[in-house]
Amino acid sequence: MVPLLSRGLAERETSIKRKAAVIIDNMCKLVEDPQVVAPFLGKLLPGLKNNFATIADPEAREVTLKALKTLRRVGNVGEDDVLPEISHAGDVSTTLGVIKELLEPEKVAPRFTIVVEYIAAIAANLIDERIIDQQTWFTHVTPYMTIFLHEKTAKEILDDFRKRAVDNIPVGPNFQDEEDEGEDLCNCEFSLAYGAKILLNKTQLRLKRGRRYGLCGPNGAGKSTLMRSIANGQVDGFPTQDECRTVYVEHDIDNTHSDMSVLDFVYSGNVGTKDVITSKLKEFGFSDEMIEMPIASLSGGWKMKLALARAVLKDADILLLDEPTNHLDTVNVEWLVNYLNTCGITSVIVSHDSGFLDKVCQYIIHYEGLKLRKYKGNLSEFVQKCPTAQSYYELGASDLEFQFPTPGYLEGVKTKQKAIVKVSNMTFQYPGTTKPQVSDVTFQVFSILKDCKINDNDAEAMNNIFKMRGTPRRVAGIHSRRKFKNTYEYECSFLLGENIGMKSERWVPMMSVDNAWLPRGELIESHSKMVAEIDMKEALASGQFRALTRKEIELHCAMLGLDSELVSHSRIRGLSGGQKVKLVLAACTWQRPHLIVLDEPTNYLDRDSLGALSKALKAFEGGVIIITHSAEFTKNLTDEVWAVKDGKMTPSGHNWVAGQGAGPRIEKKEEEGDKFDAMGNKINSGKKKSKLSSAELRKKKKERMKKKKEMGDEYVSSDEDF
């Protein structure tokens, strides 16, 4: 591989150089011993350094830097890129010298030289493979040494030979498995990858009956992928479904089953009779009415309880729970804690709810350097043993930072207390239910999302004729927009109709002085496409639209924790749940919204990302509505609380006002820097001239007269003179 990679680093095309850097980065992550990389550092390190200094593409240069850092770390490269000394412990010449020195007192006959050389070659291979246990050496080498030595003497010399040969082999850290007595359900070693990304490399997983394990790691580490791989039988050494029944409980139910009733959905899984299923569902809190309801009418929390009930009916030995607290309110979370603590089923839990993990887990399995390391105790005990994981316990300890774009200016909104959205006595009801879920809802929102809808013009807009002052006219174009009361009016140019209805009918363009301002309501029915184009231009001028270029998109996604490798070179189906949430946040904030509505934002995001999201929302200059059951996330973040209970919403902490209110004034800011359209083309927009006072006009006139008198006929006036 190294010759191919060296060739790839030296190619002219940037894409090939980038691909070579990605391969080097991935392969280095599989290496634990620096001596494995050491022989190749002299060939790969200069190529990466040269590419990092010469590649023009910023994203490819960043990928190259990442590979360069990984190679330096794995290869144990010193300061100023001083290459480490290459160990020769596995060279045949080295092992041959050691064995000859040990055999010198035995006076081995020269005819056995070829046997001694073969023994040295076997020892060199064992050293290269890092096989250092005594029994393996005895098994492979003793039969050849007994050709010229007695067995007892041969084993004594061979053990000394083994000890001296392995002195130069670096030994990595050895973590003791914190296990006590109990029945093993799984004890396997495996590697795991997703596409081209390596998730785990030669790691051990050991699970015991009746224990509860929390699986922790950052977004994208591969927690959900590991669970799916176990459930699908794709993990080497993990017991089969016949040996150990493992059930994966996902955080959502597929929409393909949305029309099935709750009872039929569980019954379709062949988990027992309908009587048994009904009894178990009632044990999980389902009423007779809910059992007959379609799944689509269930809330997210009840769907999670349904998935858990179905898993329990399969008599699972191991439950794999992926974000089980998603959509559950505090009452149902406490119910789940009690159930898991008393059911006696081995559970492996992925959750970003620190309080839930604290109450349930007996062990924490943590992703560390492509390995799974196990810690005994709950989450708080794990944080004490591993202080770098403090963000798992406290959101404020996160070093990660998110940032939302600043909202644009809204016409007519002069203070932050101006109520843009007002709702009074609203009622909501799910389809297929007998009564409303919430009723008599009243609230105000102090910001608004500007949405520019562009619809196809189905009517023949140019065939619509406006009759003004008795003259038939047709709209030729719309040129600008201005505020008019509570809506807008648009400047239109016209075509004048002559000989209407006759063969000689024609339409003549009218002068610009004949342009007229027409209200939006009059134009939108017949000229919606023209109106939408003007609205888009106005939105673009106010900064609501942005250039759809790769650089702009990568910079925007980086504000929400997505690196350019994922944004430009990965498919959405390959992203983890947390990465998909970040992508949705990036998409919904692309047009700089004034109001962000988040439904259970704590689902799927890791603890570092939750802390970053909390700080970003606090700094956001627009309005925020959060639907969540996590009091930890909203602590010191929200000004108002809208509590929903028994079908009623009760607001608290609000200070709703009529009109503009007395809050901080909002001034329209002029956009600084260059502006671009949706295709990345630069827009040349001049600044509006300020209106001069009468004194300034008199001064300008005097200056013009003075110049004319001095220059005579050579004087030519310019725009600056007026």
LUMZA-585660 format. One line per 2 residues: their letters; for each residue x, y, z of C-alpha. Coordinates in Angstrom, 3 decimals. Example, Ala and Ser with C-alpha at 12.3 -4.5 7.8 and 13.67 -1.06 7.14 Angstrom:
2
AS) 12.300 -4.500 7.800 | 13.670 -1.060 7.140
This chain:
722
MV) 0.000 0.000 0.000 | 2.782 2.470 0.839
PL) 4.071 2.759 -2.776 | 0.509 3.406 -3.979
LS) -0.075 6.019 -1.296 | 3.248 7.720 -2.069
RG) 2.245 7.832 -5.726 | -1.184 9.238 -4.785
LA) 0.390 12.012 -2.699 | 2.589 12.976 -5.655
ER) -0.253 13.115 -8.241 | -1.248 16.445 -9.796
ET) -5.002 16.149 -9.181 | -6.118 17.499 -5.802
SI) -8.885 14.886 -5.493 | -6.331 12.017 -5.638
KR) -4.087 13.740 -3.075 | -7.094 14.173 -0.808
KA) -8.127 10.510 -1.166 | -4.596 9.347 -0.335
AV) -4.651 11.506 2.819 | -8.008 10.021 3.878
II) -6.669 6.453 3.423 | -3.514 7.248 5.426
DN) -5.633 8.745 8.213 | -7.942 5.693 8.370
MC) -5.112 3.136 8.243 | -3.149 4.910 10.978
KL) -6.164 4.634 13.284 | -5.813 0.839 13.142
VE) -2.255 0.967 14.490 | -1.407 0.786 18.181
DP) 2.337 0.106 17.992 | 4.443 3.054 16.707
QV) 7.003 0.595 15.342 | 4.453 -0.634 12.789
VA) 4.397 2.844 11.225 | 8.048 3.757 11.784
PF) 9.500 2.137 8.582 | 7.070 4.140 6.401
LG) 7.288 7.566 8.043 | 10.164 8.648 5.791
KL) 8.021 8.047 2.687 | 4.602 9.335 3.818
LP) 5.392 12.245 6.143 | 7.232 14.441 3.564
GL) 4.453 13.925 0.997 | 1.733 15.010 3.429
KN) 3.757 18.033 4.570 | 4.362 19.117 0.989
NF) 0.680 18.746 0.049 | -0.444 20.703 3.104
AT) 1.839 23.566 2.041 | 0.865 23.564 -1.660
IA) -2.788 22.442 -2.038 | -5.042 25.409 -2.857
DP) -8.385 23.830 -1.898 | -8.977 24.730 1.795
EA) -11.094 21.626 2.465 | -8.528 19.233 0.936
RE) -5.776 21.009 2.859 | -7.728 20.502 6.087
VT) -8.089 16.763 5.350 | -4.337 16.577 4.678
LK) -3.598 18.309 7.987 | -5.827 15.819 9.797
AL) -3.918 12.878 8.250 | -0.618 14.576 9.081
KT) -1.577 14.955 12.754 | -2.749 11.334 12.961
LR) 0.474 10.049 11.385 | 2.593 12.109 13.785
RV) 0.605 10.900 16.801 | 0.551 7.215 15.867
GN) 4.188 7.209 14.734 | 5.332 8.984 17.901
VG) 7.108 11.660 15.812 | 9.129 14.082 17.901
ED) 9.439 17.858 17.738 | 10.623 19.356 14.437
DV) 9.408 16.097 12.838 | 12.328 14.066 14.159
LP) 11.562 10.476 13.159 | 11.723 7.846 15.938
EI) 14.354 5.151 15.836 | 13.152 2.015 14.092
SH) 13.264 -1.084 16.299 | 15.136 -4.021 14.797
AG) 13.863 -6.535 17.334 | 12.076 -8.446 14.553
DV) 15.054 -8.627 12.172 | 16.510 -12.101 11.568
ST) 20.028 -10.723 12.012 | 19.111 -9.448 15.507
TL) 17.529 -12.717 16.709 | 20.359 -14.728 15.115
GV) 22.946 -12.782 17.077 | 21.044 -13.387 20.350
IK) 20.628 -17.158 19.801 | 24.288 -17.612 18.773
EL) 25.408 -15.828 21.951 | 23.218 -18.099 24.105
LE) 24.383 -21.288 22.287 | 28.091 -20.439 22.439
PE) 28.724 -22.371 25.743 | 26.996 -25.445 24.271
KV) 29.575 -25.837 21.426 | 26.950 -26.555 18.724
AP) 28.462 -28.366 15.718 | 28.799 -26.337 12.456
RF) 26.522 -28.748 10.579 | 23.556 -27.417 12.656
TI) 24.080 -23.796 11.494 | 21.163 -23.973 9.071
VV) 18.878 -25.127 11.935 | 20.032 -22.232 14.158
EY) 19.306 -19.773 11.342 | 15.818 -21.262 10.894
IA) 15.155 -20.919 14.662 | 16.196 -17.233 14.442
AI) 13.779 -16.697 11.529 | 10.878 -18.275 13.485
AA) 11.684 -16.057 16.487 | 11.783 -12.967 14.246
NL) 8.281 -13.747 12.922 | 6.966 -14.217 16.466
ID) 8.447 -10.852 17.457 | 6.897 -9.134 14.411
ER) 3.486 -10.535 15.352 | 4.040 -9.469 18.984
II) 3.523 -13.031 20.230 | 5.480 -13.148 23.468
DQ) 3.836 -15.843 25.627 | 6.109 -18.681 26.711
QT) 3.915 -21.607 25.670 | 3.648 -20.471 22.032
WF) 7.433 -20.163 21.787 | 7.901 -23.631 23.259
TH) 5.362 -25.077 20.807 | 6.951 -23.579 17.676
VT) 10.677 -23.524 18.483 | 11.440 -26.430 20.870
PY) 11.140 -29.202 18.193 | 14.027 -27.611 16.250
MT) 16.267 -26.905 19.261 | 16.013 -30.518 20.458
IF) 17.800 -31.563 17.252 | 21.120 -30.622 18.867
LH) 20.185 -30.143 22.573 | 18.472 -32.079 25.324
EK) 14.836 -30.953 25.863 | 15.434 -29.521 29.352
TA) 18.461 -27.496 28.261 | 16.666 -26.407 25.076
KE) 13.681 -24.989 27.034 | 15.951 -23.115 29.476
IL) 17.914 -21.490 26.647 | 14.718 -20.825 24.645
DD) 13.079 -18.979 27.573 | 16.149 -16.752 27.960
FR) 16.092 -16.236 24.190 | 12.409 -15.178 24.338
KR) 12.967 -12.691 27.190 | 15.941 -11.020 25.498
AV) 14.191 -10.872 22.115 | 11.115 -9.022 23.375
DN) 12.922 -6.309 25.348 | 12.529 -3.729 22.549
IP) 8.829 -4.349 21.938 | 6.786 -1.370 23.211
VG) 3.876 -2.433 25.396 | 0.676 -0.346 25.349
PN) -1.557 0.310 28.383 | -3.368 -2.707 29.725
FQ) -6.763 -1.962 31.314 | -8.117 -4.488 33.753
DE) -11.718 -5.563 33.166 | -13.698 -4.503 36.230
ED) -15.915 -7.540 36.500 | -17.122 -9.594 39.415
EG) -18.866 -12.955 39.519 | -21.783 -13.648 37.219
ED) -22.910 -15.573 34.150 | -21.335 -14.396 30.909
LC) -23.803 -13.752 28.090 | -21.126 -12.396 25.763
NC) -17.336 -12.222 25.804 | -15.986 -11.416 22.362
EF) -13.335 -9.413 20.523 | -14.260 -7.687 17.253
SL) -13.742 -4.751 14.914 | -16.473 -2.534 13.464
AY) -16.616 -0.129 10.524 | -19.293 1.885 8.750
GA) -18.437 2.343 5.088 | -14.911 3.757 4.946
KI) -15.006 4.926 8.586 | -13.412 2.735 11.262
LL) -15.477 2.775 14.462 | -13.850 0.080 16.633
NK) -10.644 -1.895 16.193 | -9.956 -5.200 17.984
TQ) -11.957 -4.266 21.047 | -13.477 -6.499 23.703
LR) -17.119 -6.590 24.809 | -18.163 -8.601 27.870
LK) -21.752 -8.648 29.141 | -23.170 -10.510 32.148
RG) -26.718 -11.606 32.900 | -28.885 -9.144 34.790
RR) -26.478 -6.202 34.476 | -27.307 -2.737 33.131
YG) -24.695 -1.014 30.948 | -24.606 2.569 29.673
LC) -22.927 3.003 26.278 | -21.375 6.489 26.054
GP) -19.518 8.321 23.328 | -19.747 11.413 21.090
NG) -22.082 11.756 18.097 | -20.736 9.710 15.201
AG) -18.726 7.318 17.399 | -20.963 4.439 16.272
KS) -23.193 3.648 19.272 | -26.374 3.004 17.260
TL) -24.357 1.231 14.551 | -22.915 -1.135 17.169
MR) -26.397 -1.930 18.492 | -27.813 -2.576 15.019
SI) -24.819 -4.750 14.137 | -25.347 -6.832 17.295
AN) -29.083 -7.202 16.572 | -28.374 -8.211 12.951
GQ) -25.709 -10.769 13.917 | -22.868 -8.813 12.275
VD) -20.487 -8.687 15.271 | -17.817 -11.406 15.262
GF) -18.006 -13.674 18.295 | -21.317 -12.316 19.618
PT) -23.775 -15.134 20.504 | -26.404 -15.968 17.899
QD) -30.145 -15.473 18.507 | -30.424 -19.210 19.297
EC) -27.797 -18.930 22.037 | -28.807 -15.515 23.418
RT) -31.949 -13.652 22.361 | -31.040 -10.016 21.723
VY) -33.685 -7.375 20.904 | -32.935 -3.888 19.594
VE) -35.453 -1.247 20.758 | -35.198 1.758 18.431
HD) -36.249 5.279 19.384 | -39.027 5.402 16.789
ID) -41.448 3.083 14.985 | -41.372 2.853 11.188
NT) -44.097 4.938 9.532 | -45.078 1.934 7.388
HS) -47.033 0.635 10.408 | -48.792 3.922 11.179
DM) -52.250 2.670 10.062 | -52.121 -0.557 12.121
SV) -53.763 -0.731 15.512 | -51.550 -1.057 18.589
LD) -52.691 -4.632 19.208 | -52.201 -5.766 15.595
FV) -48.727 -4.205 15.456 | -47.515 -6.210 18.457
YS) -49.332 -9.377 17.310 | -47.594 -9.197 13.904
GN) -44.286 -9.855 15.672 | -45.309 -13.430 16.691
VG) -44.824 -12.730 20.379 | -47.896 -14.520 21.762
TK) -51.680 -14.578 21.758 | -53.774 -11.428 21.724
DV) -54.839 -12.047 25.337 | -51.214 -12.206 26.481
IT) -50.361 -9.115 24.448 | -53.337 -7.170 25.826
SK) -52.331 -8.072 29.377 | -48.739 -6.915 28.829
LK) -49.848 -3.665 27.159 | -52.092 -2.874 30.126
EF) -49.106 -3.548 32.396 | -47.260 -0.878 30.409
GF) -50.099 1.630 30.979 | -52.143 1.240 27.754
SD) -55.917 1.600 28.184 | -58.496 -0.493 26.281
EM) -59.186 2.476 24.018 | -55.491 3.017 23.227
IE) -54.964 -0.669 22.399 | -57.459 -0.378 19.541
MP) -56.153 2.998 18.301 | -53.922 3.293 15.193
IA) -50.234 3.864 15.871 | -50.363 7.217 14.046
SL) -52.529 8.630 16.831 | -49.939 7.833 19.524
SG) -47.525 10.450 20.793 | -43.775 9.858 20.639
GW) -43.645 8.742 24.279 | -46.353 6.099 23.833
KM) -44.639 4.811 20.680 | -41.471 4.247 22.720
KL) -43.434 2.348 25.398 | -45.061 0.271 22.643
AL) -41.669 -0.669 21.156 | -40.399 -1.607 24.627
AR) -43.485 -3.736 25.361 | -43.025 -5.597 22.075
AV) -39.359 -6.264 22.924 | -40.193 -7.593 26.404
LK) -42.783 -9.993 24.917 | -39.985 -11.587 22.873
DA) -38.423 -12.897 26.137 | -35.155 -11.085 25.475
DI) -31.915 -11.989 27.263 | -30.365 -8.660 26.239
LL) -32.256 -5.415 25.581 | -30.480 -2.892 23.370
LD) -32.137 0.447 24.147 | -31.349 3.359 21.812
EP) -32.435 6.659 23.404 | -35.318 5.101 25.401
TN) -36.231 8.382 27.138 | -36.903 10.210 23.868
HL) -40.398 11.799 23.918 | -41.093 10.414 27.428
DT) -42.354 12.859 30.031 | -40.934 12.846 33.555
VN) -43.588 10.450 34.884 | -42.898 7.846 32.200
VE) -39.124 8.235 32.608 | -39.508 7.318 36.285
WL) -41.655 4.352 35.241 | -38.920 3.203 32.821
VN) -36.232 3.550 35.518 | -38.251 1.385 37.883
YL) -38.958 -1.207 35.183 | -35.326 -1.622 34.090
NT) -34.103 -1.841 37.690 | -36.563 -4.622 38.558
CG) -37.022 -6.660 35.338 | -33.724 -8.580 35.682
IT) -32.936 -8.344 31.942 | -29.437 -7.394 30.774
SV) -29.674 -3.916 29.223 | -27.284 -1.926 27.069
IV) -28.506 1.685 27.004 | -27.582 4.619 24.787
SH) -28.928 7.831 26.295 | -27.879 11.441 26.668
DS) -30.048 11.882 29.774 | -27.464 11.972 32.564
GF) -30.059 11.638 35.347 | -31.540 8.528 33.728
LD) -28.118 6.858 33.338 | -27.275 7.721 36.951
KV) -30.373 5.934 38.237 | -30.152 2.855 35.994
CQ) -26.583 1.942 35.023 | -24.240 -0.352 36.934
YI) -21.429 -0.060 34.369 | -20.408 2.542 31.787
IH) -18.924 1.354 28.473 | -17.024 4.281 26.966
YE) -15.603 4.819 23.462 | -11.874 5.579 23.827
GL) -9.538 5.559 20.833 | -11.429 2.953 18.732
KL) -11.780 0.777 21.852 | -14.550 0.070 24.365
RK) -13.403 0.579 27.940 | -15.615 -0.457 30.840
YK) -15.961 1.462 34.118 | -17.761 0.067 37.149
GN) -20.441 2.328 38.640 | -23.029 4.794 37.333
LS) -22.404 7.953 35.333 | -21.352 10.147 38.274
EF) -18.754 7.550 39.371 | -17.520 7.319 35.783
VQ) -17.009 11.106 35.621 | -14.946 10.949 38.827
KC) -12.682 8.310 37.260 | -12.543 10.127 33.897
PT) -12.624 13.928 34.533 | -12.336 14.682 30.792
AQ) -15.925 13.386 30.451 | -17.324 16.094 32.763
SY) -19.659 17.307 29.997 | -21.579 14.008 30.303
YE) -22.729 15.264 33.693 | -22.802 19.049 33.353
LG) -23.910 20.799 30.159 | -21.939 23.906 31.077
AS) -18.679 21.907 30.999 | -18.841 21.507 27.208
DL) -15.997 23.128 25.249 | -17.867 22.743 21.952
EF) -19.486 25.887 20.554 | -22.469 26.339 18.219
QF) -23.579 29.602 16.662 | -26.847 30.645 15.021
PT) -26.920 33.331 12.291 | -28.180 36.765 13.256
PG) -31.811 37.352 12.124 | -32.481 40.087 9.567
YL) -34.449 43.279 10.119 | -38.275 43.119 10.179
EG) -40.237 46.091 8.924 | -42.652 47.397 11.520
VK) -40.894 45.694 14.450 | -39.189 48.410 16.443
TK) -38.719 46.660 19.810 | -38.142 43.098 21.023
QK) -41.405 43.278 22.966 | -43.466 43.670 19.802
AI) -45.811 40.655 19.557 | -45.574 39.256 16.036
VK) -47.587 36.059 16.582 | -50.710 36.067 18.721
VS) -52.812 32.944 19.335 | -56.085 33.036 21.256
NM) -58.309 30.105 22.280 | -56.679 27.603 19.903
TF) -57.646 23.889 19.962 | -55.659 20.923 18.571
QY) -56.765 17.324 18.017 | -54.940 14.298 16.545
PG) -56.694 12.553 13.614 | -58.662 9.504 14.731
TT) -59.099 10.616 18.347 | -62.374 11.363 20.101
KP) -61.428 14.571 21.900 | -58.905 17.418 21.541
QV) -55.447 16.940 23.045 | -55.173 20.626 23.997
SD) -57.771 23.400 24.048 | -58.092 27.110 24.850
VT) -54.420 27.778 24.065 | -53.357 31.426 24.224
FQ) -49.833 32.802 23.762 | -47.717 35.477 22.097
VF) -44.406 35.219 20.256 | -41.971 38.094 20.014
SI) -40.386 37.195 16.688 | -41.541 35.717 13.380
LK) -40.159 33.464 10.665 | -40.166 35.184 7.265
DC) -41.175 32.662 4.613 | -41.058 33.574 0.930
KI) -43.251 31.155 -1.056 | -42.736 30.910 -4.771
ND) -45.757 29.363 -6.504 | -46.264 28.418 -10.131
ND) -48.520 30.845 -11.941 | -51.279 28.592 -13.278
AE) -53.294 31.445 -14.792 | -52.331 33.302 -17.940
AM) -51.092 36.362 -16.094 | -50.355 38.350 -19.186
NN) -53.943 37.999 -20.373 | -55.293 39.828 -17.330
IF) -56.161 43.410 -18.240 | -56.346 46.291 -15.786
KM) -58.748 49.044 -16.771 | -57.594 52.359 -15.405
RG) -59.372 55.612 -16.151 | -61.306 53.818 -18.929
TP) -58.108 52.701 -20.778 | -57.309 48.959 -21.186
RR) -53.843 48.187 -19.805 | -51.837 45.026 -19.222
VA) -49.062 44.631 -16.633 | -45.711 44.418 -18.433
GI) -43.501 44.059 -15.350 | -43.074 44.717 -11.640
HS) -40.012 46.745 -10.676 | -39.999 47.539 -6.943
RR) -41.864 47.235 -3.666 | -42.664 49.587 -0.796
KF) -44.502 49.439 2.507 | -48.215 50.283 2.336
KN) -50.166 50.189 5.623 | -50.058 46.573 6.839
TY) -49.021 45.131 3.475 | -47.020 46.138 0.374
EY) -47.655 47.806 -2.943 | -45.669 47.278 -6.138
EC) -44.505 49.591 -8.922 | -45.860 48.239 -12.234
SF) -45.190 49.161 -15.852 | -47.932 48.644 -18.435
LL) -48.756 47.858 -22.040 | -51.446 49.993 -23.640
GE) -54.096 48.097 -25.622 | -55.267 49.285 -29.038
NI) -58.111 47.893 -31.165 | -59.060 45.357 -28.493
GM) -60.958 42.376 -29.873 | -60.063 43.145 -33.509
KS) -57.583 41.548 -35.880 | -55.369 44.606 -35.601
ER) -55.192 44.331 -31.790 | -51.794 45.286 -30.388
WV) -50.159 46.230 -27.103 | -47.775 49.158 -26.958
PM) -45.319 49.726 -24.053 | -46.169 52.822 -22.044
MS) -43.703 55.411 -20.756 | -42.048 54.981 -17.352
VD) -43.854 58.106 -16.149 | -47.076 56.117 -16.516
NA) -45.945 53.485 -13.973 | -48.363 53.008 -11.079
WL) -48.283 51.488 -7.593 | -50.751 48.619 -7.139
PR) -51.563 46.863 -3.822 | -50.387 43.300 -3.221
GE) -53.888 41.882 -2.926 | -54.797 43.139 -6.396
LI) -51.684 41.646 -8.024 | -51.201 38.336 -6.184
ES) -54.157 36.540 -7.802 | -53.001 36.998 -11.397
HS) -49.298 37.877 -11.193 | -48.074 35.797 -8.255
KM) -44.829 34.755 -10.000 | -43.833 38.392 -10.669
VA) -44.690 39.341 -7.082 | -42.655 36.400 -5.775
EI) -39.619 37.463 -7.822 | -39.724 40.972 -6.352
DM) -40.210 39.514 -2.853 | -37.153 37.304 -3.386
KE) -35.036 40.253 -4.508 | -36.090 42.234 -1.439
AL) -35.333 39.272 0.820 | -31.942 38.855 -0.840
AS) -31.160 42.524 -0.332 | -32.033 42.222 3.370
GQ) -29.778 39.185 3.804 | -32.468 36.485 4.020
FR) -31.099 34.538 1.024 | -27.528 33.305 0.793
AL) -25.221 31.997 -1.909 | -25.682 28.244 -2.484
TR) -21.952 27.613 -2.860 | -19.979 24.806 -1.247
KE) -17.817 27.186 0.765 | -20.825 29.075 2.169
IE) -22.654 25.849 3.063 | -19.583 24.334 4.744
LH) -19.021 27.497 6.814 | -22.680 27.544 7.895
CA) -22.660 23.849 8.886 | -19.382 24.312 10.765
ML) -21.226 26.804 13.005 | -23.341 23.838 14.184
GL) -20.616 21.227 14.636 | -20.532 19.519 11.213
DS) -17.088 19.355 9.591 | -16.558 19.733 5.869
EL) -15.791 16.023 5.404 | -19.347 15.123 6.432
VS) -20.985 18.040 4.623 | -19.379 17.644 1.197
HS) -18.345 13.991 1.039 | -20.954 11.962 2.986
RI) -24.530 10.910 2.326 | -27.281 11.680 4.824
RG) -28.104 7.992 5.313 | -24.571 7.494 6.636
LS) -24.928 10.088 9.412 | -25.654 9.222 13.019
GG) -28.828 10.418 14.761 | -27.002 13.314 16.418
QK) -25.346 14.378 13.165 | -28.746 14.372 11.438
VK) -30.095 16.693 14.167 | -27.193 19.087 13.535
LV) -27.912 18.927 9.808 | -31.585 19.775 10.396
LA) -30.562 22.700 12.617 | -28.237 23.952 9.876
AC) -30.953 23.620 7.222 | -33.666 25.379 9.225
TW) -31.378 28.296 10.115 | -29.999 28.743 6.599
QR) -32.268 31.735 5.850 | -31.525 33.444 9.180
PH) -34.899 32.861 10.876 | -36.396 35.184 13.442
LI) -38.076 32.334 15.342 | -36.748 28.817 16.031
VL) -39.123 26.077 17.250 | -37.360 22.991 18.684
DE) -39.292 19.776 19.406 | -37.330 17.642 21.902
PT) -33.871 18.986 20.931 | -32.213 16.856 23.634
NY) -33.023 13.669 21.679 | -30.014 12.092 19.895
LD) -27.515 14.888 20.624 | -24.505 13.993 22.781
RD) -23.735 15.920 25.952 | -21.106 18.191 24.381
SL) -23.515 19.166 21.602 | -26.334 19.782 24.097
GA) -24.132 22.168 26.062 | -23.138 23.972 22.868
LS) -26.782 24.172 21.723 | -27.875 25.591 25.079
KA) -25.250 28.356 24.932 | -26.040 29.130 21.277
LK) -29.776 29.470 21.979 | -29.047 31.787 24.877
AF) -26.972 34.034 22.605 | -29.468 33.880 19.695
EG) -31.049 37.296 18.983 | -34.371 35.893 17.740
GV) -37.233 34.080 19.463 | -37.048 30.452 20.628
II) -39.819 27.965 21.482 | -38.613 24.695 23.046
IT) -40.716 21.567 23.591 | -38.819 19.376 26.041
HS) -39.060 17.207 29.142 | -35.487 18.067 30.202
AE) -35.454 20.636 32.989 | -31.640 20.512 32.918
FT) -31.527 21.764 29.327 | -33.922 24.692 29.841
KN) -32.401 25.767 33.146 | -31.283 29.443 32.946
LT) -32.293 29.441 29.270 | -36.012 30.252 29.028
DE) -37.850 33.386 30.179 | -41.340 31.892 29.951
VW) -42.684 28.413 30.747 | -45.801 27.080 28.995
AV) -46.856 24.033 31.040 | -49.254 21.607 29.313
KD) -51.273 19.398 31.640 | -54.696 17.755 31.315
GK) -55.283 19.323 27.914 | -54.640 22.905 29.091
MT) -51.645 25.173 28.585 | -50.729 27.462 31.469
PS) -48.116 30.159 30.682 | -45.935 31.595 33.438
GH) -43.176 34.186 33.572 | -44.649 36.077 30.607
NW) -44.875 39.829 30.184 | -47.084 40.271 27.135
VA) -47.685 43.831 25.976 | -49.808 45.570 23.363
GQ) -48.147 47.441 20.503 | -44.373 47.968 20.369
GA) -43.837 47.889 24.133 | -40.959 49.538 25.954
GP) -38.231 47.000 25.227 | -34.841 47.658 23.588
RI) -35.135 49.449 20.248 | -34.278 47.551 17.068
EK) -32.547 49.560 14.379 | -32.138 48.439 10.788
KE) -28.498 47.666 10.119 | -26.931 48.160 6.750
EE) -25.382 44.955 5.453 | -21.605 45.191 5.408
GD) -19.411 43.430 2.879 | -20.216 41.977 -0.534
KF) -23.629 40.495 -1.335 | -24.221 37.445 -3.494
DA) -27.256 35.943 -5.163 | -28.362 32.294 -4.789
MG) -25.868 31.142 -7.457 | -22.911 32.896 -5.845
NK) -22.780 35.867 -8.219 | -21.709 39.175 -6.688
IN) -24.369 41.876 -6.487 | -23.223 45.434 -7.088
SG) -25.398 47.622 -4.910 | -24.629 51.267 -4.316
KK) -25.365 53.043 -1.080 | -28.407 55.265 -0.965
KS) -27.613 58.944 -0.947 | -28.611 60.823 2.151
KL) -30.859 63.854 1.639 | -28.964 67.128 2.042
SS) -30.220 69.980 4.191 | -30.937 73.437 2.704
AE) -27.678 74.808 4.138 | -25.694 71.961 2.534
LR) -27.439 72.556 -0.809 | -26.510 76.268 -0.714
KK) -22.915 75.338 0.059 | -22.817 72.888 -2.875
KK) -24.221 75.561 -5.202 | -21.568 78.071 -4.153
ER) -18.845 75.514 -4.795 | -20.219 74.799 -8.287
MK) -20.384 78.518 -9.150 | -16.821 78.990 -7.938
KK) -15.511 76.104 -10.061 | -17.419 77.363 -13.141
KE) -15.974 80.840 -12.718 | -12.421 79.501 -12.349
MG) -12.553 76.903 -15.143 | -14.861 78.599 -17.613
DE) -15.974 76.427 -20.536 | -13.776 73.528 -19.331
YV) -15.976 72.971 -16.288 | -18.069 69.766 -16.352
SS) -20.356 69.050 -13.412 | -20.354 65.631 -11.665
DE) -22.750 63.809 -9.339 | -20.642 64.806 -6.347
DF) -21.351 68.492 -7.058 | -25.095 68.080 -6.371
